Amino acid sequence: MADTVQTRPLAAPTEVGLGREELLGMYRTMLLARALGQRMWLLARTGKTHFAVSGDGHEAVQVAAAQALDRTQDWCIPFYRDLAMMLHLGITARDVMLDDMARAEAPFGRGRQLPAHWSARRLRIVSGSSPVTTQLLHAAGVALASKLRGETAVTLTTCGDGATSEGDFHEALNFASVHRLPVVFVVENNGWAISVPRHKQMAVASIAERAAGYAMPGVTVDGTDLLESYKVIKEAVDRARAGEGPTLIDAQVVRLVPHSTNDDERRYRPAEELADAKARDPLPRYRAHLVAQRLLTEADDTELKQEVAQVVDDATDFAERSSYPDPSEIATHLYAGR
Ligand SMILES: Cc1ncc(C[n+]2csc(CCOP(=O)(O)OP(=O)(O)O)c2C)c(N)n1
């Protein structure tokens, strides 16, 4: 079943070169992603929206990835679990909620897009497509464009472990390596592709091993350890920017909830495996680290949680008050205008 990850103490802040503000900012994003994601799950369960997919358990590596990018120039092509990454890059809770509730002002698709297909031109976030793994090909293409233009931008893209068994994964990594493209592939490896456990998806022992087939570095990291993840991703981003080509990162994370609101994991997921996953929840782990480092007090924590709860309520109310697209505009943005 899922590979077991040795839990080590979190890397010390001085090791990764981030200050208190950044360390606490990453914690706030994790809290916000968790609270916003849980609200969207409830909205789906109560019939207010039709679908939700969660990033619970993936937040640490996502925030680490966003922190490792240069927000003035780098590109990001996420997949559907990357809510924390999107929030840390600057997408707002209101925008996420407008999209979730399919409102006319939803910035990612004007109410016509499946939830969790975020994009933002100003933040250089390119929308992922619904067929899994296509975003890796798009990332290779964006990175090729940056290289041809002589720019120093790096492109970071993500996918799940199941996605690494798709043909698109092979094509993207092969092309990126042959052309030494400035791209970082982060696999958020939660051990499941809906109900299919990893050992039924691939014969290799670890996803990082796949990198050898493309002559690029393959690095395994505990993706529930925010600072370790940051170190590894930052190194890969720096390599890419220095013209040394792509890196494959196997970030071992946990899926804390069913695949989506359409899934009943009780039918296939062993109770012990779920309990192990919950014991590796990145949020209390990072919080404990901040408290131990005297970067966060109980009072700070309570205040932060209250502030985040308000942001989630505000986003929900704002979206609920907003209008749906007018039926007369049903084809707008679907077909090229004349
Ligand atoms: C090409 C393609 N095949 C199947 C699907 C249906 N599908 C959506 S998510 C998913 C599982 C993906 O698993 P994984 O890549 O491990 O990511 P996870 O959802 O576990 O994070 C599948 C099969 C799809 N969207 N696209």
The ligand as a Tripos MOL2 file, in Angstrom:
@<TRIPOS>MOLECULE
LIG
   26    27     1     0     0
SMALL
NO_CHARGES

@<TRIPOS>ATOM
      1 C1         -7.2390   11.3130  -18.5870 C.3       1 LIG1
      2 C2         -8.1530   11.1590  -17.4110 C.ar      1 LIG1
      3 N1         -8.4720    9.9380  -16.9670 N.ar      1 LIG1
      4 C3         -9.2950    9.7980  -15.8940 C.ar      1 LIG1
      5 C4         -9.8110   10.9130  -15.2700 C.ar      1 LIG1
      6 C5        -10.7100   10.7570  -14.0520 C.3       1 LIG1
      7 N2         -9.9210   11.0630  -12.8590 N.ar      1 LIG1
      8 C6         -9.9850   12.2750  -12.2760 C.ar      1 LIG1
      9 S1         -8.9690   12.3890  -10.9690 S.2       1 LIG1
     10 C7         -8.4360   10.7950  -11.1600 C.ar      1 LIG1
     11 C8         -7.4480   10.1830  -10.2210 C.3       1 LIG1
     12 C9         -6.1370   10.8550  -10.2730 C.3       1 LIG1
     13 O1         -5.3230   10.3280   -9.2440 O.3       1 LIG1
     14 P1         -3.9600   10.9650   -8.8760 P.3       1 LIG1
     15 O2         -3.2610   11.4310  -10.1000 O.co2     1 LIG1
     16 O3         -3.2350   10.0310   -7.9910 O.co2     1 LIG1
     17 O4         -4.3600   12.2830   -8.0710 O.3       1 LIG1
     18 P2         -5.2110   12.4350   -6.7260 P.3       1 LIG1
     19 O5         -6.6200   12.7590   -7.1540 O.co2     1 LIG1
     20 O6         -5.0990   11.1920   -5.9310 O.co2     1 LIG1
     21 O7         -4.5930   13.5960   -6.0220 O.co2     1 LIG1
     22 C10        -9.0480   10.1910  -12.2380 C.ar      1 LIG1
     23 C11        -8.8270    8.8020  -12.6690 C.3       1 LIG1
     24 C12        -9.4650   12.1690  -15.7750 C.ar      1 LIG1
     25 N3         -9.8910   13.3110  -15.2110 N.pl3     1 LIG1
     26 N4         -8.6280   12.2770  -16.8300 N.ar      1 LIG1
@<TRIPOS>BOND
     1     1     2 1
     2     2     3 ar
     3     2    26 ar
     4     3     4 ar
     5     4     5 ar
     6     5     6 1
     7     5    24 ar
     8     6     7 1
     9     7     8 ar
    10     7    22 ar
    11     8     9 ar
    12     9    10 ar
    13    10    11 1
    14    10    22 ar
    15    11    12 1
    16    12    13 1
    17    13    14 1
    18    14    15 2
    19    14    16 1
    20    14    17 1
    21    17    18 1
    22    18    19 2
    23    18    20 1
    24    18    21 1
    25    22    23 1
    26    24    25 1
    27    24    26 ar
@<TRIPOS>SUBSTRUCTURE
     1 LIG1         1 GROUP 0 **** ****
